[in-house]
Amino acid sequence: GLSQGRVTAEETRAIVQALSEQPEFEAVELNYIRRAQATVNDPLYEYQWHLHQLGMERAWDITTGSEEVVVAVLDTGLRRHPDLDGRVLPGYDMVSDLENALDGDGRDPDPSPAQEDEHGLMVAGTVGAVANNGLGIAGMDWKAKILPVRVIGVNGAHSADVIAGIYWAIGAEVPG
């Protein structure tokens, strides 16, 4: 007996099982509702295993990000890249030790890495590279602003520089 003309999930599964055992039916399947997941056309996205593992396609079905979000990337610094064009805010170089900075000065408003270190760019891209532009990779948030803060020099990061970078990124006072 059906309850008020509606079939419960359990009854539906029983009906499918019973029909699939009948020889006159080649196949009997549940009528699932299928929804497309967001896909991107960035050529290197297939190599971003970490985004696949996080289920970003399902997340992007909900939101692709917000222009109101600012993500501070405290790392080795950041060079310009077309996948981040128009999204990078003016950052800061917090590496204070001249030997570690290796850029001729200490703290300054240029968050570029001193050498060909692209770690900061990789992190910034993972966070916020423009997606569906047929270029490079896809970021988790396709619209967020990136605030680069260089805190890692050629010989690593000093705790004082990291702390200063955090303070600067949140708009707090940084001594010196």
Backbone torsions as a table, in degrees:
resi	resn	phi	psi	omega
1	GLY	NA	134.8	176.5
2	LEU	-88.5	139.0	-179.9
3	SER	-85.9	111.8	177.2
4	GLN	51.8	37.4	176.4
5	GLY	76.9	-1.9	178.8
6	ARG	-106.6	148.5	-179.9
7	VAL	-106.6	129.0	177.5
8	THR	-75.6	167.3	177.9
9	ALA	-61.0	-41.5	179.9
10	GLU	-64.7	-43.1	177.9
11	GLU	-63.6	-39.0	179.7
12	THR	-62.3	-45.4	178.9
13	ARG	-62.1	-37.7	179.1
14	ALA	-67.1	-39.9	178.7
15	ILE	-65.3	-44.7	178.6
16	VAL	-60.4	-44.2	179.1
17	GLN	-61.3	-46.0	-178.1
18	ALA	-64.3	-43.6	-179.6
19	LEU	-67.7	-37.0	-178.9
20	SER	-66.8	-18.5	178.0
21	GLU	-86.4	-6.4	179.7
22	GLN	-85.0	133.1	-176.6
23	PRO	-67.2	-21.4	-177.8
24	GLU	-77.5	-8.1	177.8
25	PHE	-107.8	125.3	178.1
26	GLU	-72.6	-40.6	179.4
27	ALA	-153.1	144.4	175.5
28	VAL	-132.3	124.8	-176.9
29	GLU	-129.2	152.8	171.1
30	LEU	-69.0	148.2	-179.7
31	ASN	-92.6	80.2	-178.7
32	TYR	-75.3	151.3	170.2
33	ILE	-90.3	121.5	-178.1
34	ARG	-111.1	137.2	178.9
35	ARG	-123.7	139.4	178.1
36	ALA	-71.7	143.1	174.1
37	GLN	-96.7	151.7	178.6
38	ALA	-58.5	137.2	175.3
39	THR	-126.2	158.5	-179.0
40	VAL	-127.2	156.5	-178.3
41	ASN	-107.3	18.9	179.2
42	ASP	-75.2	124.4	-170.4
43	PRO	-61.9	-27.1	-178.2
44	LEU	-95.3	1.1	-178.9
45	TYR	-59.0	-35.4	-178.9
46	GLU	-58.8	-23.9	179.9
47	TYR	-90.2	-4.9	-179.5
48	GLN	-85.9	69.0	-175.5
49	TRP	-57.0	-32.6	-177.5
50	HIS	-66.0	-35.5	178.0
51	LEU	-72.4	-35.8	175.5
52	HIS	-63.9	-43.7	-178.3
53	GLN	-63.7	-33.4	178.7
54	LEU	-78.5	-9.6	-179.2
55	GLY	73.7	38.8	-176.7
56	MET	-60.8	-30.0	179.4
57	GLU	-58.7	-42.1	178.0
58	ARG	-68.5	-38.9	179.0
59	ALA	-64.2	-42.7	-180.0
60	TRP	-65.8	-22.4	173.5
61	ASP	-65.0	-27.3	-179.7
62	ILE	-87.6	-48.0	178.3
63	THR	-157.8	147.5	174.3
64	THR	-105.9	11.6	174.5
65	GLY	117.0	-170.9	-175.6
66	SER	-148.2	137.7	175.3
67	GLU	-69.7	-14.0	179.2
68	GLU	-79.8	-12.3	-176.7
69	VAL	-88.7	134.3	173.3
70	VAL	-121.3	125.3	179.1
71	VAL	-114.2	118.8	175.6
72	ALA	-82.2	127.1	177.9
73	VAL	-108.4	101.7	179.0
74	LEU	-91.7	106.1	-172.4
75	ASP	-158.3	-144.8	-175.5
76	THR	-83.6	-1.7	-176.6
77	GLY	110.0	-179.8	-172.1
78	LEU	-147.0	130.0	172.0
79	ARG	-99.3	160.3	177.3
80	ARG	-62.3	145.0	175.8
81	HIS	-152.3	138.3	-177.3
82	PRO	-61.0	-24.5	178.5
83	ASP	-72.8	-9.6	179.3
84	LEU	-119.7	4.5	-176.8
85	ASP	-54.3	134.7	177.7
86	GLY	77.8	1.8	-175.3
87	ARG	-117.0	-13.1	-175.6
88	VAL	-92.2	125.0	177.3
89	LEU	-85.8	161.5	176.0
90	PRO	-62.4	124.1	-176.5
91	GLY	-105.3	-158.9	-177.7
92	TYR	-152.0	149.4	175.7
93	ASP	-101.6	112.9	-178.3
94	MET	-100.0	4.7	-179.5
95	VAL	-74.3	113.1	-172.2
96	SER	-92.9	-29.0	-178.8
97	ASP	-76.4	119.5	-175.4
98	LEU	-59.6	-38.6	179.2
99	GLU	-68.4	-34.2	178.9
100	ASN	-78.5	-35.8	-179.7
101	ALA	-67.5	-44.9	179.1
102	LEU	52.7	29.6	177.5
103	ASP	-122.7	15.5	175.1
104	GLY	89.4	-8.6	178.8
105	ASP	-152.8	178.1	177.4
106	GLY	-94.3	-130.3	-179.1
107	ARG	-64.4	134.6	-179.5
108	ASP	-161.7	169.8	-177.4
109	PRO	-81.9	20.1	177.7
110	ASP	-113.4	101.1	-177.0
111	PRO	-84.1	19.7	178.4
112	SER	-69.9	145.3	175.4
113	PRO	-68.3	150.6	-178.1
114	ALA	-74.1	-30.8	-179.8
115	GLN	-121.7	-168.1	-179.4
116	GLU	-78.9	42.1	-180.0
117	ASP	-86.4	117.6	-176.5
118	GLU	-107.0	12.4	-178.3
119	HIS	-60.8	-44.5	178.7
120	GLY	-60.7	-39.3	177.2
121	LEU	-65.1	-40.6	179.2
122	MET	-62.7	-43.7	179.7
123	VAL	-65.7	-46.2	179.5
124	ALA	-61.2	-39.8	178.1
125	GLY	-65.4	-40.9	178.0
126	THR	-62.1	-39.1	178.9
127	VAL	-70.6	-47.9	-167.7
128	GLY	-145.2	28.6	176.0
129	ALA	-64.9	141.5	176.4
130	VAL	-61.7	134.0	179.4
131	ALA	-109.5	162.0	-179.6
132	ASN	63.6	30.6	176.9
133	ASN	-112.2	9.7	178.0
134	GLY	66.5	19.5	-174.8
135	LEU	-133.1	132.7	170.0
136	GLY	57.8	-124.4	-173.9
137	ILE	-114.0	179.3	174.4
138	ALA	-113.5	137.6	175.7
139	GLY	-94.1	164.5	178.9
140	MET	-68.1	-42.0	179.1
141	ASP	-115.5	113.9	-172.4
142	TRP	-79.4	-4.5	-174.0
143	LYS	-127.5	-13.6	-174.5
144	ALA	-60.1	152.9	172.5
145	LYS	-88.0	144.0	179.5
146	ILE	-109.1	128.4	177.3
147	LEU	-110.9	100.2	-177.6
148	PRO	-78.9	130.7	176.6
149	VAL	-130.5	111.4	179.8
150	ARG	-80.7	116.2	177.9
151	VAL	-125.0	-9.8	-179.0
152	ILE	-109.9	119.9	178.1
153	GLY	-94.8	-168.0	-177.0
154	VAL	-68.5	-20.4	179.5
155	ASN	-113.6	20.8	179.3
156	GLY	107.5	-164.5	-175.7
157	ALA	-121.2	133.9	173.2
158	HIS	-86.9	138.8	-179.2
159	SER	-54.9	-40.4	-179.1
160	ALA	-62.2	-36.9	178.4
161	ASP	-69.6	-39.6	178.4
162	VAL	-63.6	-45.6	179.3
163	ILE	-62.7	-43.6	177.9
164	ALA	-61.3	-39.1	178.8
165	GLY	-64.0	-40.6	177.5
166	ILE	-64.0	-47.1	-180.0
167	TYR	-59.6	-45.4	-179.5
168	TRP	-62.1	-42.6	-177.3
169	ALA	-63.4	-32.7	-179.9
170	ILE	-92.0	0.8	176.9
171	GLY	86.6	13.9	177.8
172	ALA	-84.8	165.0	-179.3
173	GLU	-70.5	135.5	176.3
174	VAL	-117.2	115.2	-180.0
175	PRO	-57.0	137.3	176.4
176	GLY	81.1	NA	NA
